[in-house]
Amino acid sequence: MVVAMLAPVIASAEPRRAVTHGDRRIDREIGDGNGWVDDLELAVARASWDVYRTTGMNIRPRLAYLKTVGGYETRDRYGPRVYIARAERPETVAFTVFHEAGHVAYRHDLYANSQANELWADEYAGRIAAAAGADIRIGVADYLLRGDALHGSGKKRAAVLLMGYLRNRGRLPAEWKDRLRTAQR
């Protein structure tokens, strides 16, 4: 089921030369400055633009070699900075960027890590996904596969993501509406 939902959006991982001004900027600010851009760097740039376009927040994402999949947010003298793991997949990285934007919006850097903070960031990710027009099926499938002690179970995270999506007037995919109608009978 999960594979069928992700199949249409799987991107190729072939890097290409950063030739245009936009590609060079993505390579310098998000990537590793090696003169090449890959699909993950471009996906993070698109997601970051969606965050800026829908919320006005400049989260300044950067890809990093983290020990865990996902990301974390911090602040420096220029404002918030979001780090995203290079182990993320281009087709699902937008939801990680949206989640980290939730931490920035709620200023979770001022508080100790807690499951409540993580779930609030998931809810915020759902709201940004709805505003940006992201395919919620990809986010729910990705969240169902993830879960840990800090973030909560995959089912709980997926439910909270979907709740945020619906709160911001996100539209359910047609096949989900059909399943809900069938289940209610």
C-alpha positions as CSV (number, residue, x, y, z in Angstrom):
1,M,0.0,0.0,0.0
2,V,2.7,2.5,1.0
3,V,4.8,1.7,-2.1
4,A,1.8,2.3,-4.4
5,M,1.2,5.7,-2.8
6,L,4.9,6.8,-3.2
7,A,5.6,5.3,-6.7
8,P,4.4,8.3,-8.8
9,V,6.7,10.8,-7.1
10,I,10.0,9.0,-6.7
11,A,12.7,11.2,-8.2
12,S,16.0,10.3,-9.7
13,A,19.1,10.9,-7.7
14,E,21.4,12.0,-10.4
15,P,23.3,15.2,-9.5
16,R,23.8,17.9,-12.2
17,R,26.1,20.8,-12.5
18,A,25.0,24.0,-10.8
19,V,25.0,26.3,-13.9
20,T,22.1,28.7,-13.3
21,H,22.2,31.4,-10.6
22,G,19.4,29.6,-8.8
23,D,21.2,26.3,-8.8
24,R,24.5,27.9,-7.6
25,R,22.6,29.6,-4.7
26,I,20.9,26.3,-3.7
27,D,24.2,24.5,-3.8
28,R,25.9,27.2,-1.7
29,E,23.1,27.8,0.9
30,I,21.4,24.4,1.2
31,G,23.9,21.9,-0.3
32,D,27.6,21.4,0.3
33,G,29.0,24.0,-2.1
34,N,30.6,21.4,-4.4
35,G,29.3,22.9,-7.7
36,W,26.6,20.2,-8.1
37,V,22.9,20.1,-7.2
38,D,20.9,16.9,-6.6
39,D,17.2,16.1,-6.3
40,L,17.4,16.3,-2.5
41,E,18.8,19.8,-2.5
42,L,16.2,20.9,-5.0
43,A,13.4,19.3,-2.9
44,V,14.6,21.1,0.2
45,A,14.7,24.4,-1.7
46,R,11.1,23.9,-2.9
47,A,9.9,23.0,0.6
48,S,11.7,26.0,2.1
49,W,10.1,28.2,-0.5
50,D,6.7,26.8,0.4
51,V,7.3,27.6,4.1
52,Y,8.3,31.1,3.2
53,R,5.4,31.6,0.7
54,T,2.8,30.4,3.2
55,T,4.1,31.7,6.5
56,G,6.7,34.4,5.8
57,M,9.3,32.5,7.8
58,N,12.8,32.2,6.4
59,I,14.0,29.0,8.0
60,R,17.4,28.8,6.1
61,P,17.6,25.1,5.6
62,R,20.9,23.3,5.2
63,L,21.6,19.6,4.4
64,A,23.9,17.9,6.9
65,Y,25.2,14.5,7.6
66,L,23.2,13.7,10.8
67,K,23.2,10.5,12.7
68,T,19.4,10.3,12.6
69,V,16.9,10.7,9.7
70,G,15.0,14.0,10.1
71,G,16.4,17.3,11.2
72,Y,16.7,19.8,14.0
73,E,16.4,23.5,14.3
74,T,18.7,26.0,16.0
75,R,19.3,29.7,16.0
76,D,22.3,31.9,15.3
77,R,22.8,35.6,15.1
78,Y,21.0,35.7,11.7
79,G,17.8,33.9,12.9
80,P,16.5,30.3,12.7
81,R,18.5,27.6,10.9
82,V,17.0,24.2,10.1
83,Y,19.3,21.2,9.4
84,I,17.9,18.3,7.3
85,A,19.6,14.9,7.2
86,R,21.1,13.9,3.8
87,A,19.6,10.5,4.5
88,E,16.1,11.9,3.7
89,R,14.4,11.0,0.5
90,P,13.5,13.8,-2.0
91,E,9.9,12.7,-2.2
92,T,9.3,13.0,1.5
93,V,11.7,15.7,2.6
94,A,9.1,18.5,2.4
95,F,7.3,17.1,5.4
96,T,10.5,17.1,7.4
97,V,11.1,20.7,6.4
98,F,7.5,21.6,7.4
99,H,7.9,19.8,10.7
100,E,11.1,21.7,11.5
101,A,9.4,24.9,10.5
102,G,6.8,24.1,13.2
103,H,9.6,23.9,15.8
104,V,10.8,27.4,14.6
105,A,7.3,28.8,14.7
106,Y,6.6,27.6,18.2
107,R,10.1,28.5,19.5
108,H,10.8,25.0,20.7
109,D,14.5,25.9,21.0
110,L,13.6,27.6,24.3
111,Y,12.2,24.4,25.8
112,A,13.3,20.9,26.6
113,N,12.5,18.2,24.1
114,S,9.1,16.6,24.7
115,Q,6.7,14.5,22.7
116,A,4.1,17.4,23.0
117,N,6.5,19.7,21.2
118,E,7.1,17.1,18.5
119,L,3.3,16.6,18.0
120,W,2.7,20.3,17.8
121,A,5.4,20.5,15.1
122,D,3.7,17.7,13.2
123,E,0.4,19.5,13.4
124,Y,2.1,22.7,12.0
125,A,3.6,20.5,9.2
126,G,0.1,19.5,8.3
127,R,-1.1,23.1,8.1
128,I,1.8,24.1,5.9
129,A,1.2,21.1,3.7
130,A,-2.4,22.1,3.2
131,A,-1.4,25.7,2.4
132,A,1.3,24.6,0.0
133,G,-0.9,22.1,-1.7
134,A,1.4,19.1,-0.9
135,D,0.2,15.6,-1.4
136,I,-0.9,14.5,2.0
137,R,-0.7,10.8,1.0
138,I,3.1,11.0,0.9
139,G,3.3,12.6,4.3
140,V,0.9,10.2,6.0
141,A,2.7,7.2,4.4
142,D,6.1,8.6,5.6
143,Y,4.9,9.3,9.1
144,L,3.3,5.8,9.4
145,L,6.8,4.3,8.8
146,R,8.5,6.5,11.4
147,G,8.1,6.6,15.1
148,D,10.2,6.6,18.2
149,A,10.0,7.4,21.9
150,L,10.4,11.1,21.5
151,H,8.2,11.7,18.5
152,G,5.5,9.1,19.4
153,S,4.1,6.2,17.3
154,G,3.9,6.5,13.6
155,K,0.1,6.3,13.8
156,K,-0.1,9.1,16.3
157,R,2.1,11.3,14.2
158,A,0.2,10.6,11.0
159,A,-3.1,11.4,12.8
160,V,-1.7,14.7,14.1
161,L,-0.3,15.6,10.6
162,L,-3.7,14.9,9.0
163,M,-5.4,16.9,11.7
164,G,-3.3,20.0,10.9
165,Y,-3.9,19.4,7.2
166,L,-7.7,19.3,7.7
167,R,-7.7,22.3,10.0
168,N,-6.2,24.4,7.3
169,R,-8.8,23.4,4.8
170,G,-6.8,20.7,3.1
171,R,-8.7,18.4,0.8
172,L,-8.7,14.6,1.3
173,P,-7.7,12.6,-1.8
174,A,-10.8,11.1,-3.5
175,E,-9.9,7.5,-2.8
176,W,-9.7,8.3,1.0
177,K,-13.2,9.9,0.8
178,D,-14.5,6.7,-0.8
179,R,-13.0,4.6,1.9
180,L,-14.5,6.8,4.6
181,R,-17.9,6.6,3.0
182,T,-17.7,2.8,2.8
183,A,-16.4,2.5,6.4
184,Q,-19.3,4.6,7.7
185,R,-22.0,2.3,6.2
